[in-house]
Structure formats: C-alpha cells, structure tokens
Amino acid sequence: MDEYPNRGKRRFPPKKKVARRGGWKPPVKKPAGRKEQGWDQVAAWYDQLVGKNGSDYHQHVVLPAAMDLLSPLKGKKVLDLCCGQGVLIPLLLESGAVQVTGVDASPQLIESARARFADDQRVSTEVADACADGKWADASFDTVASLMAVHDVPDLPAMCRNAAAALKSGGEFVAIFMHPCFRIPRQTHWGWDEGRKLQYRRVDRYGVDLEIPIVTHPGKGGGETTSFYHRPLAEVMNAIGGAGLAVTRCEELVSHRRSQAGGSRSKGEHRAAREFPMFLALKAVKLP
Ligand SMILES: C[S@@+](CC[C@H](N)C(=O)[O-])C[C@H]1O[C@@H](n2cnc3c(N)ncnc32)[C@H](O)[C@@H]1O
C-alpha cells in the first residue's frame, strides 16, 4: 500500500507526467477557487505551541540563528514572510528595525499577530498568500525573513520570486527551515548501531518531492492536519537562485537537545546530535 497517497511529483527537471506507484495520476491540485489559508486549520494549536517567546526550537536554535543572519537591522524595513503569529517581530524591533510587515495566509494567525502589536505603529500585518502576486511585494524592503515556512508553502519558486520582488536591489533574504537532507517528517529517524556503538540518522526517502500530512495531536486522535512539502536540496537552491537571489551564507544548525539517558549510549547520542543538522539557514542577496 502507498503510505503517502498525496505524494507530490518530482519537479526538477520538469516533467509532463510523473510515474508513481499504482500508475500515473495527475498531480494533486487544490480545488479551483479555494483560497490559500496556510496553517489556519491548525492556528490555535500553533499559537499555543509558539506562545510569546517561541517554541523550544525557536528559542534555542532558530531565533538566535535568524538574528545572527539578519543583523545589522538598525534603520531597516523588514518583511516577515509567513510570519505566523509574529514570534520574530519583537526581536526585529529590539534590534532597530524601523518598520516590520508581517504577511501570512492564515487569518487567525494574523489576528493573533495584530492583537500582539496593535499599539505599535512600526508593525503592520496582512493576510496574503506568499505564493501569489500581492501589493506587499513592492520592492520597498531592505530585508525579507522567513522562518520555518519554506516547507509549508505549496509553490516554493513562486514564494521566492515574491520575496525577491518585495526587496530593493541589494536587499537580503534570510530563510531558516527544516534541513531537507536530515529532517523529513516520517522519512528520517534516529537508529542505534550496537556493534559500532553509534547513533545513526536513517533517511528512508529524499530524492522525490513529497507532500506529507502532519497531524497536530497524533496521540489524541481527531487532530487537525496540515501539509509539509519535502523538496530535495537542489530544488530548494534552484528556487532561490531562480528568483534572482544569490546565496551568500549557509549555516547547518544542530539541535540543542541532548540525550538525558546517560549510560552506554550517551557518548554516541551526543556525537550524533552534533553531527546531523536539523535546520538549514540561508542568507541571500537580491541581484541587481
Ligand atoms: C511553521 S509556521 C511558521 C510561522 C512563523 N514564521 C514562526 O516561525 O513561528 C508556517 C507558517 O507559514 C504559513 N503559510 C503556509 N503557507 C502559506 C502561504 N502559501 N502563504 C503565506 N503563509 C503561508 C502558515 O500559515 C504558518 O503561519
């Protein structure tokens, strides 16, 4: 049985037809006229998970790396693309950004962001699809940041083109997302090699686009679902480059989490945690 009946297609190089197990089927398409709403169906869960200060991963890995890559921000006009409920926005303002616009397809998450920054004249928000043309992509921004969203949008080349369109010439794009080689929901796992006393990272699938359903409360049953779009690394890089954004910096970020188990596996588990990056961070500049 096909474990992921919604699986996507290999998009690069482009092919007219896609061979899939069970014979050729047309690629999965949204019903015509359905408005993109991002993570709206899981907004309450995500808002609670992230809270005011960010999830555990935000606080220890993603936000510190983002602020390092985004600096200096003094005097800058910044677009937070797929901003969610705005976890990055206070840090941008603290670092001297003069104006921040948050764009996200989820009306509920934008409402949470609005409620948080209602009294701050420097912040504006907009419900919009990052993959569709929009007035916000108006070549006026010094910086575009996008955290944990590259794998959540259905059309990455379009999102990158819009990020580039939002930037002034020479402006910078910073994106941090789950590492496409080592962290693919349901397809990557930790394993233990007893003979070599090492923890390894097992990658079951990598080279083909996948649309992976993510259930928000898997243990409880009846959880809401959203989609994770896995794309091989080359496809991500080509989407960025194809939009006229030249990568100037790349960081592979490891998890801050370490095994608490102790005992004979402790050394191997610690080594693996340092060895396999869970997130990829890219900084790119808009070419003239
Ligand atoms: C994992 S959340 C990250 C949110 C925020 N950047 C953060 O770090 O907390 C992914 C976000 O992407 C948004 N999103 C997904 N598809 C989108 C699209 N096509 N256009 C705009 N936002 C989208 C979701 O609504 C959600 O807020």
The ligand as an SDF file (V2000), in Angstrom:
LIG
                    3D

 27 29  0  0  0  0  0  0  0  0999 V2000
    5.6150   26.6240   10.8670 C   0  0  0  0  0  0  0  0  0  0  0  0
    4.6900   28.0810   10.6650 S   0  0  0  0  0  0  0  0  0  0  0  0
    5.9770   29.3100   10.9070 C   0  0  0  0  0  0  0  0  0  0  0  0
    5.4210   30.6260   11.3520 C   0  0  0  0  0  0  0  0  0  0  0  0
    6.4510   31.6250   11.8670 C   0  0  0  0  0  0  0  0  0  0  0  0
    7.3440   32.0540   10.8360 N   0  0  0  0  0  0  0  0  0  0  0  0
    7.1910   31.0210   13.0130 C   0  0  0  0  0  0  0  0  0  0  0  0
    8.4160   30.8010   12.9020 O   0  0  0  0  0  0  0  0  0  0  0  0
    6.5620   30.7610   14.0450 O   0  0  0  0  0  0  0  0  0  0  0  0
    4.4330   28.1980    8.9130 C   0  0  0  0  0  0  0  0  0  0  0  0
    3.6180   29.4140    8.5340 C   0  0  0  0  0  0  0  0  0  0  0  0
    3.5250   29.5070    7.1110 O   0  0  0  0  0  0  0  0  0  0  0  0
    2.2220   29.9780    6.7980 C   0  0  0  0  0  0  0  0  0  0  0  0
    1.9250   29.6400    5.4150 N   0  0  0  0  0  0  0  0  0  0  0  0
    1.8160   28.4080    4.8630 C   0  0  0  0  0  0  0  0  0  0  0  0
    1.5370   28.5110    3.5530 N   0  0  0  0  0  0  0  0  0  0  0  0
    1.4820   29.8330    3.2700 C   0  0  0  0  0  0  0  0  0  0  0  0
    1.2700   30.5900    2.0930 C   0  0  0  0  0  0  0  0  0  0  0  0
    1.0480   29.9980    0.9190 N   0  0  0  0  0  0  0  0  0  0  0  0
    1.2920   31.9340    2.1730 N   0  0  0  0  0  0  0  0  0  0  0  0
    1.5170   32.5560    3.3510 C   0  0  0  0  0  0  0  0  0  0  0  0
    1.7360   31.9070    4.5060 N   0  0  0  0  0  0  0  0  0  0  0  0
    1.7250   30.5560    4.4590 C   0  0  0  0  0  0  0  0  0  0  0  0
    1.3370   29.2910    7.8100 C   0  0  0  0  0  0  0  0  0  0  0  0
    0.0770   29.9050    7.9320 O   0  0  0  0  0  0  0  0  0  0  0  0
    2.1960   29.3820    9.0540 C   0  0  0  0  0  0  0  0  0  0  0  0
    1.9420   30.5560    9.7660 O   0  0  0  0  0  0  0  0  0  0  0  0
  1  2  1  0
  2  3  1  0
  2 10  1  0
  3  4  1  0
  4  5  1  0
  5  6  1  0
  5  7  1  0
  7  8  2  0
  7  9  1  0
 10 11  1  0
 11 12  1  0
 11 26  1  0
 12 13  1  0
 13 14  1  0
 13 24  1  0
 14 15  1  0
 14 23  1  0
 15 16  2  0
 16 17  1  0
 17 18  1  0
 17 23  2  0
 18 19  1  0
 18 20  2  0
 20 21  1  0
 21 22  2  0
 22 23  1  0
 24 25  1  0
 24 26  1  0
 26 27  1  0
M  CHG  2   2   1   9  -1
M  END
$$$$
